[in-house]
Amino acid sequence: MRQSRTMSMVEAATNVVVGYVLAIATQIIVFPWFGIETGLAEHLTIGLAFVGVSLARGYLLRRLFEAIRIRSAE
């Protein structure tokens, strides 16, 4: 069964949202270990800086592997 482009985007977006929440929690815990003191707004901004890249990466990799799967099935 082939995955649609829409479902690829939904999967990538879900992956990014879960990753974003985990990244914020990790930053809040780990940054102080290294003497990095920031507020919640800075943590959220740092996390958002990577959201677009993560979303694009997940979507493009999914489409790449879908294209490989289709070619190998032919």
C-alpha positions as CSV (number, residue, x, y, z in Angstrom):
1,M,0.0,0.0,0.0
2,R,1.3,3.4,-1.0
3,Q,1.4,6.3,1.5
4,S,-0.1,9.5,0.2
5,R,1.7,12.9,0.2
6,T,-0.8,14.1,2.7
7,M,-0.2,11.2,5.1
8,S,3.6,11.7,4.7
9,M,3.1,15.3,5.8
10,V,0.9,14.3,8.7
11,E,3.5,11.7,9.8
12,A,6.3,14.2,9.5
13,A,4.4,16.9,11.4
14,T,3.5,14.5,14.2
15,N,7.2,13.5,14.4
16,V,8.2,17.1,14.6
17,V,5.7,18.1,17.3
18,V,6.6,15.2,19.5
19,G,10.3,16.0,18.9
20,Y,9.7,19.6,19.7
21,V,8.1,18.9,23.0
22,L,10.9,16.4,23.9
23,A,13.5,19.0,22.9
24,I,12.1,21.7,25.1
25,A,11.9,19.3,28.1
26,T,15.5,18.2,27.4
27,Q,16.7,21.8,27.1
28,I,15.1,22.7,30.4
29,I,16.8,19.8,32.1
30,V,20.2,19.8,30.4
31,F,21.0,23.5,29.8
32,P,21.6,24.2,33.5
33,W,24.1,21.4,33.7
34,F,26.3,23.4,31.3
35,G,25.6,26.8,33.0
36,I,23.2,27.9,30.3
37,E,20.4,29.8,32.0
38,T,17.4,30.8,29.7
39,G,13.8,31.4,30.2
40,L,10.9,29.4,28.8
41,A,10.5,31.9,25.9
42,E,14.1,31.3,24.8
43,H,13.7,27.6,25.0
44,L,10.6,27.8,22.8
45,T,12.4,30.1,20.3
46,I,15.4,27.8,20.1
47,G,13.1,24.9,19.5
48,L,11.1,26.7,16.8
49,A,14.3,27.5,15.0
50,F,14.7,23.8,14.2
51,V,11.0,22.9,13.5
52,G,11.0,23.9,9.9
53,V,14.2,22.0,9.1
54,S,12.9,18.9,11.0
55,L,9.6,19.0,9.2
56,A,11.2,19.4,5.7
57,R,13.7,16.6,6.5
58,G,11.1,14.2,7.7
59,Y,8.8,14.9,4.7
60,L,11.6,14.7,2.1
61,L,13.1,11.5,3.5
62,R,9.6,9.9,3.6
63,R,9.0,10.8,-0.1
64,L,12.5,9.6,-1.0
65,F,11.9,6.2,0.5
66,E,8.4,6.0,-1.0
67,A,10.0,6.7,-4.5
68,I,12.6,4.0,-3.9
69,R,9.9,1.6,-2.8
70,I,7.9,2.3,-5.9
71,R,10.9,1.9,-8.3
72,S,11.9,-1.3,-6.7
73,A,8.4,-2.7,-7.0
74,E,8.3,-2.0,-10.8
